[in-house]
Amino acid sequence: MSTEEVNRDMERAEEYEQLTPRTTALGGNKFEISTGLIIAARYADKLRRVSLVSLSKMVPKDIIIRDVSELNKKLYDEIINRKIDKLSVIRITVTAHYDADKKKIFFDDVKIQRYYTEDECKRQYEEIAKENEKLKSEISTIRQKLQELLAVNNF
């Protein structure tokens, strides 16, 4: 990362600190960090900035940038595997623990929540309703055949 990018992130991080705190202290050197609702394409910048805001008082900035970059690579793979579109709305929450002896931030309990638009929900509902009707029809056909078999065999 260039110095210009780090400075830009720090300026934005300071803005975020004033406007939207997205960190919860869990005790010790442990925090829950949240990106808030964002489009998937912007998760890396937002997570880095929120981490800089929440951790910069106790963790050196170069460690934050290094460790969040590693986390962002793993998140990218997960987002791709889950087939989340870059314009989808998501929220990422993660628990961060800083180990001063190892000079490393450990991330646990990573959650990616995807939010659906009303149109996406309607489309999924319609697909499920069609599948449901198809299954009802198949069940009806099977019941009819079963009754015919029972009638032929005098049960």
Secondary structure, DSSP 8 states (H G I E B T S, - for coil): --HHHHHHHHHHHHHHHHH---EEEEETTEEEEE--SEEGGGHHHHHHHHHHHHHTTTS-HHHHHHHHHHHHHHHHHHHHHTT--TTSEEEEEEEEEEETTTTEEEEEEEEEEEE--HHHHHHHHHHHHHHHHHHHHHHHHHHHHHHHHHHHTT-
